[in-house]
Amino acid sequence: MSELVFFCGTMDCGKSTLALQIEHNRSARGLVGMIFTRNDRAGQGKLSSRLGLVTDAVEVEDGADLYAHLVDHLSQGRRADYVIADEAQFLAPEQIDQLARVVDDLDLDVYAFGITTDFRSKLFPGSQRLVELADRVEVLQVEALCWCGARATHNARTVGGVMVVEGAQVVVGDVTGSTDEIGYEVLCRRHHRRRMTAATARAAALAPDVLPVSSG
């Protein structure tokens, strides 16, 4: 039987890489997939990995009906043997319901990939609905690491390297931690609670009051 599977984890845990691997493996066997994405780092209509891999995808807009899109695609005599939905946390709950209907009514496997919580440690509505509806929820085993070396469990938003906890839930930013723009960083729970990013940790380590005092 077809399944709705939700692959989840923090940023940097390889979600998009796995999505691209699933696409590669199935296309190598002659299968044809329908790929949905939203707000990918590579731009509109792209599914990309931080490893540099990229493929074309259907950009999901507000109000788009994913089930109707598949029905229209199939009714035109075109193929879709499975569905991949990357950045699924950005989908609306009703769009997750549509993906579940694709599984149940069209008998297609749907593989959804996304992060579960936002920079405030609150569930994204799309991810919450996936947890509620998915046949399987798979937590990815490639562990992202906090700057301290501990397992990263939380996503943080930064401005100039300083963690912020207010603002819109969805803001596209730079994961490289640019000091001039909004960025994102993965942290362990301890340092997320303390709002201590890699940049603020470095600044604290170099503060004059913690530098060694010369005996001269």
N, C-alpha and C positions, 0 to 999 in steps of 0.2 A: 504494500500500500504506500501511496505517496505520503510525504511528511513535510511539515513546516518545522525547520530546524533553525534555532537562533544561536549563532556563534558570537560570544560576547567577551569583553575584557576591557582593560584600560587602553588608553592610547599607547602606541608603540608595542603592542603585543602581537602584531602580525595578522590582524583581521583581513585587511585588504590583500595581503600576500596570499593568504589561504583562499580567499575568493577567486583570485586570479589562478591559483593552482587547480581549484575545482573546475574552473572554466577550461583550462588547458587540458586536463585529464579527460574531460567529457568530449571536448571538441576533437581530441585525438582519436576518439572512438566513433567519430561520425555523428555525434549528437549536436544539436543546435540549441543554444541557450538564449533566453531573454534576460538582459542585464539592466537593472534599474540602479540609479544612484542619485545622490543629492549633495550638493556642496562639497564635491571632491576637491582636493588640493590642486589637482591638475586642470581644473576648470570645468565648464559646462559639458555634460555628456561624456565624461571620462570616469573610468575606474582605474585608480593608480595606487601603487605601493611606494613606500619610502625607499624601497630597493631600486626604484627606477623603472619598474614594469608598468605598462599602461595599456588599456584597451578601450574601445568605444562602448558607450552605454547610453541608455535612455535617461535623460535628466527628468526627475520627477518634480513637477510644479505643484503649487498649492491647488488643492481641489481636484487634482488628477485622479481618475478612477483606474487603478491598475488592473482590476479584473476586466473592465470594459476594454482596456487597451489590449489585453491578451486575446479576448474574444474577437475583437476586430482584426487583430493580426492573424489569427487562425482562420477566420472566415474568408480571408483573402487568399487562402491556400498556402500560406507560409507556415513554416515549422517553428515550434518551440517545444523542446523536450524537457526543459527544466527552467527554473527562474533563479536568478541571483539578485539579491537586494542589498547593496552595500550602503554604509552610512544610514542604516535603518533607524537609528535613534532620531533622525530628523523627519521621519515620516509621521503623518498624523495617525492617531489611533484608528480612524475609519479606514485608512489605507492599509494598515496591518490587518484589519478585518477582511479587506479585499484580497490580500495575499492568502489568508486562510481559506477563502472561498475558491481561489485558484487551485489549492490543494484538493479541497473536497469535491468541487464540481467539475474541474478540468483534469483532475488526476495527474497533476504535475508536482514534482518535488520543488519546494521553495527553500533556498538557503539564504537566510538573512544574517547580516553581519553588522555589529554596532557596539558602541560603548553603552553601558547601562546608566551611569549617573553623570550629571553635569559638574561644573566647577564648584557648585555649592553642596555637592553630595546628595542631590535630589534626582530621583529617577526622571529620565526623559519620558514623555508620554508615549512615544513610539516604542521605546524599550519596555516600558511597563506593560503595554498591551501585548508585546511579544512574549514576555514571561507568562502572561495570563493564558495565551492561546497556543503557544508552540507545543508540538509533540515532543520535542527535545530541546533542552537548553544546554549548550556545550560551552563551558568556560575554557578559553584557550590556555594552553599550558606553557606557552612562551612568556616567561615572566618579564614584565617591564620593571626597571629598577629605579628607585628613588636616588637622588644625588648622594645619599648616605650609604647606598649599597643594599638597603633593605628592599623587600618586595614592594613595588608600587601598587597601591590599591585605589588611589584617588586621582582625579584629574583637577589640575589647578589652572586658573586663568591669571595671567600676569600682565602688568603694565609697567614697562621699564624695569622688569625683573622682580617687581613687587606684587605679591599675590593680592587679588581682589575678590570679594565675595558678593558684590552687588553688580547688577546690570542685566541686560537681556540674556535669556538662556542660550540663544544661538547667536554667536558672533564668530565669523571666520577669522582665524588668526594664524600666526607663524609659530610652528613648533620648535623653531631654533632658538626661541627666547630673545628675539631682537629687543634691544633696549629702547627703541623708538616707537614700537608698535605693540598692539595687543599680542600676547603670546600664550602658549599653553605648555604645561609641564606636568609630568606624573610624579606623585609624591606618595610616601607611606602615610598611614593614618596619623602617626605622631606628628610629622612635620606639616601635614595639611592642617591639623588642629592648631598648630603653633604658627601657621602661615609663614613657614620658613622655606623659601625656595633656594635653589643653588646660588643665585646671585646674592640674596640676603645673608646666606650662610658665609659666603666669601667675604662680604662686607663686615660681618661681625668678627670674623677671624682676623681681619686686618685693622680692626678698631684700635686706637692708641691705648685704651685701658686694658687691652688683653695682650699687647705686645710685651716681650720680655724687657725687663728694666736692666739697664747697664749697671754693673757694679762699680764702674768708674765714675 
